[in-house]
């Protein structure tokens, strides 16, 4: 594993455990298997590491919001599935993204805020494609509700997320929520 990857993985775990401001570069270096000074050969400091983590997450999430399927409902199901899997597979990163937003400073803050707006807009377009009769305010509310539910998985107990079928149940929960817009994305069954 390359140095940058080791640092970012260690930072996601450390920032999740102690918060951005509670984490020190020396401890981060130890966890990454490097000296504190060696970190500065890869990153300019903790703020740059946080920005790299945020950008890594945003690269993946924005990329997944590009429409891929002609069927808007199938594409929305794909999008929900991807985000649930991403959140479960990268719990530490998503947790840091959710909790440490306030710690991101300029020059990274402005660009990240622009990318986050683009991300939400792309989600709203995906939801609107699947629910063309829904009002824009309803689409925005449904999008925020969906994202909030998906990203809350980062805080679920590990044993719950490891239970067989928990990811499918989380997806089902989110997809059923879109019923508020009058679209049935899955069979509601018994």
N, C-alpha and C positions, 0 to 999 in steps of 0.2 A: 504494500500500500504506500502511495507516495506521501510525502510530508504534508502537503496541503490537505489531503483527505484525512489524514490522522488528526491534524489540528482541528479541522471542522467537525469531525465526529466527536472528538473529546470536548470541544467547545459547546456543542449542542447538549451533551450530557451535563457538563458542568454548569452551564447557564440555566439549564432546567432545574438542577438541584439547588443552586445557590443564588440564582438571579444574575443578571449581567453585572451589576455593581458589586455583588458579593464574591465574584470570581476574580482570582488574581492570575496574572500572566505566569508566574512561577508554577502554580498548581496546574494551570493549563498545560504548560510545557511538560511537567512530570507525567500527566495523564497521556499526553501525546507521545511520550518517550523522547522528548527533546529538552534541551535546556531552555530556560526563559529567554536568554539572548538569541538562541537559534530561531525562536518564533519570529523575531523581528527581521530575520532574513527572508521570511516568507510573507509576513503581514506587518503593516506599519503599527499595529496596536490592536487592542480589544475592539475598538469601534469598527475597524476595517474587517475584523473577523466576523462581527455581528452582521455587517453589511453583506459579506460574502455568504453567510448562512441565509439571510433573507433573500438575496438574489438567487441563490440556488433553489430555494423553495419556489420562488416566484417563476423562475424559468420553467420548472416542471409544471406548475399549476396553470400558468398562462398558456403554455404549449398544449395542454390537454383541453383547453376550452375552444380550440379551433374546431369548427364543425367538420365532422368526418363522414357522417351517414346522411343519406337523403331523407330518411324518415326522422322527423324532428323528435318524436317521442323516444325512438330507439337511441337517438343521439344523446338525449337528456339522461336516459338510463345509463348509457356508457359513461357519461360525465360524472354522474353520481357514483357509479362503481369505481371509477378511477380515483376520485377524491376520498372515498372511504378507504380504499386500499392504501393510498398514499399516506393518509393520516395514521392508519394502524401501523404501517411499515416504518414510518418516520415520526413516531410519537414525540421524541425529544425535540426534534426540529420544529414540529407544529406547535408544541407547547411554548417554545422560545418565541416563535413568530407571534403567538397570541399574547404572551405576557410581556415581552420586552420591546414592543413596538415603540413605546415612549423613550426607550434608550437609544434609538437610532438617531444619529445627529447628521447635520450637513457636513460634507457635501452629498452624502448618500440619501438623506431623508427625502429631498425634493424628487429625485429620480425614482425612488421606491414608491412614493405616494402616487406619482404618475402611473407607474406600472400597476399598482393596486387598483386604481380607478379603471384602467383598461381591463384588468382581470374581471372586476365586478360587472363592467359593461358587457363583456363577452358572455358572462353567465346570464345576465339579463336577456341578451339576445337569444341564447339557447332556450331559456324558459319561455320567452315570448313566441319563439318558433313553435313550441309545443302547445302553447295556449294562446293562439292568435286573437281570441276574443277578450282576453283579460286586459284590464286597464293597466297602464304603465305603473301606477302606484301599487297595484296588486302584484304585478310581476316583481317589482323591487322588493316588496315585503316577503314574497315567497322565496326569492333568491337569498335574502338575508337570513330567513328562517332555515333554509337548506344549509347554507354555509355554516351557520351557528351550530346546527345539529351535527354536521359532519366533523367540524373542527373540535367539538366537545369530546369526541372520541379520544383525543390526546390525554384527557383527564380521567378516563375510565380506568378502573383497577386492571392491572395486567392480567389477573386471573380471569376476569370477565372477557377481555378481548381474546384470550387464548382458548376460551371455551369453543367447542365445535359449533359452527353456524353463527357465531356472534356477528361476524362481518356481514353475512347475508341478512340477519335480522336488522342490523343498523341500516343497511341499504333499503330494506323494505320500509322501515319507519320513515326514512327521508322521502322515498318515492310516494308513500301514502299521503304525506303532507301536501304534495302537489295536487291532491284531490280538492283542496280548497280553491283551486283555480278552475275546477271543473274538468280536469283531465285525469284519466285513470291510467297510470303507468304500469300497474301490475294488477293481477287478479286479486281482489281483496279477500277472497276465500272465506272460510269460517272464522 
